[in-house]
Amino acid sequence: MMSQSREDFFRKIQAYLEDKDKDSKFGKLSYAEQRYIRTHSGVTHSNRRKLDDYLHTTHVAVFLYQLLKQANYFQVKDPSKYENRTK
C-alpha cells in the first residue's frame, strides 16, 4: 500500500493514528484513508511474534521507504492527473 500513495497521504494518516480521539474522526477520512486504517488495524499476531521479528521488519520497511524516496518514486509530475485516483 505504501507505494500507491504520496508521502503526504501517510503523514496525514500518521497524525490520525497518533490522535487520542481518532474513533470520532474516522468518518471524516476519505475512502482511501479509511481503507488504509482498516488494514493498519488488522490482526498482527503480536502474541506469536518475537521482538527480533518486529525489529527486522521495521528495518526492512524503513530501508525500502528510503530507497523509494531517493528514487523520487513519490514525486508526482502533474498532481491534477491523480486527484481522483484513490476513489
C-alpha positions as CSV (number, residue, x, y, z in Angstrom):
1,M,0.0,0.0,0.0
2,M,2.9,2.3,0.7
3,S,3.8,2.6,-3.0
4,Q,0.3,3.5,-4.1
5,S,0.2,6.9,-2.5
6,R,2.3,10.0,-2.0
7,E,4.2,10.8,1.2
8,D,1.7,13.5,2.4
9,F,-1.0,10.8,2.5
10,F,0.9,8.9,5.1
11,R,1.8,12.0,7.1
12,K,-2.0,12.6,7.4
13,I,-2.6,9.0,8.4
14,Q,0.2,9.3,11.0
15,A,-1.4,12.3,12.5
16,Y,-4.7,10.4,12.7
17,L,-3.2,7.3,14.3
18,E,-1.5,9.5,17.0
19,D,-4.7,11.3,17.8
20,K,-6.4,10.2,21.1
21,D,-9.9,10.9,19.8
22,K,-9.5,9.1,16.5
23,D,-12.6,7.0,16.7
24,S,-14.9,10.0,16.3
25,K,-12.9,11.3,13.3
26,F,-12.9,8.1,11.3
27,G,-16.0,9.0,9.3
28,K,-14.3,12.3,8.1
29,L,-11.5,10.4,6.4
30,S,-11.5,9.7,2.7
31,Y,-12.3,6.2,1.4
32,A,-8.6,5.5,0.7
33,E,-7.6,6.7,4.2
34,Q,-10.3,4.5,5.8
35,R,-9.1,1.5,3.8
36,Y,-5.6,2.1,4.9
37,I,-6.6,2.5,8.6
38,R,-8.6,-0.8,8.4
39,T,-5.5,-2.6,7.0
40,H,-3.3,-1.0,9.6
41,S,-5.6,-2.0,12.4
42,G,-5.8,-5.6,11.3
43,V,-4.6,-8.7,13.1
44,T,-0.9,-8.7,13.8
45,H,-0.4,-12.0,15.7
46,S,1.8,-10.0,18.1
47,N,1.5,-12.6,20.7
48,R,3.3,-15.0,18.4
49,R,6.0,-12.7,17.1
50,K,9.3,-12.1,18.8
51,L,10.8,-8.7,19.3
52,D,13.6,-9.5,16.8
53,D,11.0,-10.1,14.1
54,Y,9.4,-6.7,14.7
55,L,12.8,-5.0,14.6
56,H,13.8,-6.8,11.4
57,T,10.5,-5.9,9.7
58,T,10.8,-2.3,10.7
59,H,14.4,-2.0,9.4
60,V,13.4,-3.5,6.1
61,A,10.4,-1.2,5.8
62,V,12.5,1.9,6.6
63,F,15.2,0.8,4.1
64,L,12.7,0.2,1.3
65,Y,11.0,3.5,2.0
66,Q,14.3,5.4,1.9
67,L,15.2,3.7,-1.5
68,L,11.8,4.7,-3.0
69,K,12.2,8.2,-1.6
70,Q,15.7,8.6,-3.1
71,A,14.5,7.4,-6.4
72,N,11.8,10.1,-6.4
73,Y,9.1,7.4,-6.6
74,F,6.6,9.5,-4.6
75,Q,7.1,12.6,-6.8
76,V,4.1,13.5,-8.9
77,K,4.8,15.4,-12.1
78,D,1.2,16.7,-12.6
79,P,-0.9,16.3,-9.4
80,S,-4.1,17.2,-11.2
81,K,-3.9,14.0,-13.2
82,Y,-4.1,11.9,-10.0
83,E,-6.5,13.8,-7.7
84,N,-9.4,11.3,-8.1
85,R,-7.2,8.2,-8.4
86,T,-8.0,6.8,-4.9
87,K,-11.8,7.0,-5.2
